[in-house]
Structure formats: C-alpha cells, structure tokens
Amino acid sequence: MAKESVHTAGGYYPPVGFHFRVEFINVGNDNDVRFQSVGGLNMELEVENIKEGGQNLFEHKLPGRSKFSDLTLKRGLLLDSDIIKWIKNALYNKEFEPVDMNISLLNSDHTALLTWKVFRAWPRKWSISDLNATENSITVETLEIVYNYFEIEKG
C-alpha cells in the first residue's frame, strides 16, 4: 500500500500571510504582539559599479553591502501600550533603547513556521490615520522601525 502524501504549509502549499505575531523583546504587554500588517521585511545587496579604462561597452558590477529596509507596522490604536511609551521616550526625550524583535509566521496551531529575528530595532516614526467624521473606520497607528539586520529561522 502506497503511503499517502500529506499537503502541509511546508510542503506543497505556501503558508498564509495573515497569521503572524510581532514580539518586541523585553518591551510590550499582551496587546503589543497584535498587528494588522508588517511591511519592509526585505534585504538586498548594494552594487558597486567599476569603470575600466578603455572598456566603454559596460561597467563591472560587484556585490557590496547588504541593505535592510525599515519596518512598517500597522495596528488599531491602543490606549495602553508599552511599545508607544518606548517610542515616545525615544521621540520626545531622545533616549533610544534598541531592542530585538521576533516576527513569526504562524500555522493553524499558532506555532512558528518561520521567524525573522530583527536585531537592534529603534523607532523612527509614529503616526495615526486621519480623523474623518465622514468615514466609519477605526484609527490605525503606524510605527516605522529602523534596525541593523535580520536573520530567518525555520520553526
């Protein structure tokens, strides 16, 4: 009897992108792990162009440093948030306390499939959505976070 193949998120189908958790290590409370969206989890290599004397047809392209984009986190406005206290302390008092973060993509059992370990993160910007009396929507706060780099771990 042939063994039946199992279709799991790690096998034939890609995992869903709407089940995730954001953790600020040593900052935040239980509400501070829930976000509507996370953007900016990407990296790229800078390219150095080298011009060679006498060669006018092309430039040599060499790999340079790795570059990581700023993170953009969005969620409904929270009135009691340790993350916002951390951000206000940085933006108002210029007291920057970089923290590490974990951004985990979860499966249906709420266990991590992939985790992006973000190192030395600090707040760059905090904003809220426009207040508009003609719309029926929640107030969304947006956090922009700068960091040094991230590593990806499976599980």
Secondary structure, DSSP 8 states (H G I E B T S, - for coil): --------TTTTS---SS-EEEEETTS--GGGG--SEEE---EEEEEEEE--TT--S--EEEEEEEEE--EEEEEE--SS-HHHHHHHHHHHH-----EEEEEEEE-TTS-EEEEEEEEEEEEEEEEE----TT-----EEEEEEE-SEEEEEE-
